[in-house]
Amino acid sequence: MATRTITKPRGRPNNRFGDRRIEVLRTAARVFSDLGFRQATLEDVAREIGMTRAALYHYSQSKDALLTACGDIARQELMEAVGHARREADGRARLTAFFQRYAEIVSEDFGRCFVLTDASEMAEDERTTSRKAQLALGNAAAEMIAEGIADGSLRSCDPRVASRLLFAAFNGVARWRNPPKDVAADFLDILFDGLAPRG
């Protein structure tokens, strides 16, 4: 799946420092995802991006600060995906639009880092922020499911159970090196219609 250009964090000037900072953060997210946050070091990040550890301090003072910045970008993208999905006509269409975008985000460096970093490895503030974001996303998906049940585009079920099932499936995409282009459509086809033969 092609990697799309990441929007710079809000409030950052569009200049060479901002561009380089995004490159540093993207590299950190990739290293944390590949090695595990606990195992990864600032030296690993610096080596991957081709700079000294001292130069890396110009962009971030600690590994925890790098993780928080990476998480901020992922959370912003994910909440924007919720907003875009809300424009669809019915609950099923909203759910489809959201998880199609979710699959794209968790296939990229910042989204992979958000999904794959274990909460137990995070600093307390980042753990709390990440947990709040996960709850907000889960609630948003459950609300879309409830809306689909109400408008008849989805069958009756427990929206919270269905939301957890969807996230459990789609979070697995972050572990794939090269997810199939149509993975979201394939997942949703199975999850919407089940595995029973179609007669």
Summary of the structure (lengths in Angstrom):
residues: 199
radius of gyration: 18.2
end to end distance: 33.4
largest distance: 64.6
contacts: 584
relative contact order: 0.13
helix: 69%
strand: 0%
